[in-house]
Amino acid sequence: MRLSDRVREDRLAARKERDGDRVTALGGLLAALDEAEKSAGELSEQDEIALLRRERKRRDEAAASFREGGREDDARREEDEGRLIAGYLPEELGADELTAIVEAAIAEAGATSPREMGAVMKLVMARTGGRADGRTVSGLVKERLGG
């Protein structure tokens, strides 16, 4: 089942349960998925996961901004939405697993310096299948390449 279909079903269930906050959050998520599909055509599972990660990141950033502005209720709402979105994402790879993938990609690419980071990143991100955050991967690759 596609992620967008799961979100649709969950929004319907939230409506039946009269859970207005979940209905609103899932509606926003569906709008983002639908908009992406309209502009790019049918989304693959990887595309949907990438979009969900971006939406979760937006919620995290918004929560931080609200908290800086002293708007704790809004920050909590954004964090709740971020957790809801995270529930649709695949479980992230563990540190050991991710390190092994990075080291294999470095060996495969023959990378020896930070200048070759792009080639390594491309291999790693393809192998993680959306189960690793790009920022985490980037930091690990930089560390391994001495950058």
N, C-alpha and C positions, 0 to 999 in steps of 0.2 A: 504494500500500500504506500502510495506517495505521501510525503510529509504534508503537502497541502490538503490532501484528503483527510488525514488524521486531524489536522487543525480544524477543518470544517466540521468533522464529527464531534470533536471536543467542544467547539463553540455551540453546536446544537444542544449537546448535553448540558452545557453551562446555562443556556437559555431555559431549558426545562427545569433546571435546579434554581433558576432565578438568581444566578450569581453574576450580578452586573459587572463587577470588576473583571472577572475572567472573560465575560462576553466582550467587553470593550478591548481588553488586551489581545484576545484572539482575533477580533475583528480587524485591529490594526495590523496584526501579523498577516492575516489573509489579504488585506489590501496591498501590503508590500509584495507578497508572493504573486498576486494577480497582476500588479503593475509590471513586475519583472517579466512575467510570462507574456504580457502584451507586447513589451518592447523587444524581447529576445526570442520569442517563440517558446515552444515547450521546454521547460526546465528539466535538466537531469537531476538525479538525486544529489550529486555533488554541488550543482548550482543552488539547489534549495538549501543545502547545509551551509554553503558560503553565505547566502542571504541571511539565514537565521543567525549565524555568527556575527554578521555586521549589525543586525538588529539588536542582538544581546549587547554588543559593544556600545552601541548608541545609548542603550538604557543605563549601562554602567557609567558612561561619561555624563549623562544627564543627571544621574543620582549624585555624582560628585559635585557637579555644578550647583545643584539645588542645595546640597549640604553646605557648600561654601557660602551660599547666599542666605543661609539660615532657614531654609524651607524644608524642614525635616520630614513633614508629611509627604511632600512631593518626592523627596529622595527615597523614602520607603516604598512609595507606589512604583517608582521606576525600578527599584531593586526587586520588588515582587514580580514585575513583568519580566525582568531579566532572568529570574529563577524559572518562571513559567516557560520562557523560550528555551532555556538550557535543558529542560525536560524533553525537548524534541531532538536535541543534538545527540550524536553518538558519544559514547564514553571516550574521553580523551586517553591517548596512549600514556602508559607509565613512563617514568624517566629512563629506566633501563631499556625499554623497548625503543623509545625515541632515540636514545643515544646510539643504539645498535644500527638503526636505520640511517642516521646521520653519518656514522663511520663508514657504513657500506656505500653510501652515496659519494662520500669523499673519495674512497678508493676507486669506485667505478669512474668518477669524473677525472681522476688523477689530479685532483686539486691539491695545491701546496701553499697557496697564498690567499689572502682575503679578496684579491682581484677576481678569483674564480668562484666567488660566493654565489653568483647568480645561477651558474650551472648546477651547483650542489643543491641550492634551494629548490630549483625546478624538479630535480629528482626526488628530493625528500617530500615535497608537498604532494607529488603524484603518488608516492608510496603510502603516505599517511591516510589517504582517503578521507580527508576532512576531520580526522581525529586528533589533530594537533593545531594549536594556535600558531599562526605565522610569526608572531613576535617571539614566542618561546623557541621556535625552530631557528629563527634568525640568530638569536643570542647564542644558541648551542653551536651553530655552524661557525659563527665568528670566533667563539672560544676555541673550537677545534682547529680552525685555520690560523689562529694566532692573531686575530684582528681585534 
